[in-house]
């Protein structure tokens, strides 16, 4: 069994309150699991207005399939939320 994780750092430049940030993050956290069958959570910078760090996790037996699934989730986020530029992301296997 393989565990694949992806950490995505989002730039929320136009956000000026934690309430607004949480609204945005909450919508992402609700949509990604339904769209890609992943576990998701905000994993860092919870009290920073203009940065969000989202963690994605999936499990399986095929390295390539898991990597592709996480890459599709990142691409989806880029395509459907262009207002939230991705500063950085990385994928790891355990």
N, C-alpha and C positions, 0 to 999 in steps of 0.2 A: 504494500500500500504506500502510495506517495501522497504527501501533503504539499500543495502549492499555495504560496502566499504572494500577494501583490500589495504593495504600499504605494498609494497615490497622494502626492502633495499638490493641493489646489491653491491657486492664487485668487483670493477674493478681494480684489483691489477696490471694488465699489461698495464694499460692505462697511458700515460704520456703527454697527451695534451687534451684540451677541444674539439678540433676538432675531435679527435678520439673518445672521450666519446660521443659526440653528434651523430656521425655516428652510434654507437652501440645503443644508446637510441632511435634514430629515427627509426631504423629497428624494435625494439621491439614495439614501439608505433604504427607502421603501421600494424604489424602482429596480435597482440592480439585482436583488435576490429574485424577484419575479421574472426578470428578463433573462438571467443567466444561471439561475440555480446556484448561487454563491452565498456564503455567509459574509456579512459586511458589518463594519463598526467604525465609528470615529475613534482613532487610536492615539492621537496626540494633538497638541495645541488646542484643547477644548476651550480655553479662555482667551485665545488670540483671535481678534476680530477678522483679520484679513488673510488668515491661513487656515486650511482644513487638511487634516491628514486622515485618509480613509484606508482601512485595511480590508482586503478581500481574501477569502480562503475557500479552497475546494479540495476534494480528495478523489483519488482514483488510482488506476494502475498504469495509465499511459502518459508518459512525460509530455509528449507532443500534443496530445489532446488537452491536457490541463493547461499547458502554456498557451495554446491557441484560445482556449476559453477565457483566460485572463486578458490576453491581448485584445480579444473582441470586446470585452467589458471596457477596457481603456479606450478603444476606438469609438465605442458607442458614446461614452462620456464626452469625448472630444467632438463628436458629430452632433449630438443632441443637446449639449450644454456648452456651446461655444463661448458663452459669457463667463465660463469658469475655466480659464487656462490652466493646464497642467504644468506645474513647475518641474516636477520630476516624478518618476515612478520606477520601481524595480520589482522583479519577480524572483522568488527563491523557492527551492524545493527542499524538503526534508524527508 
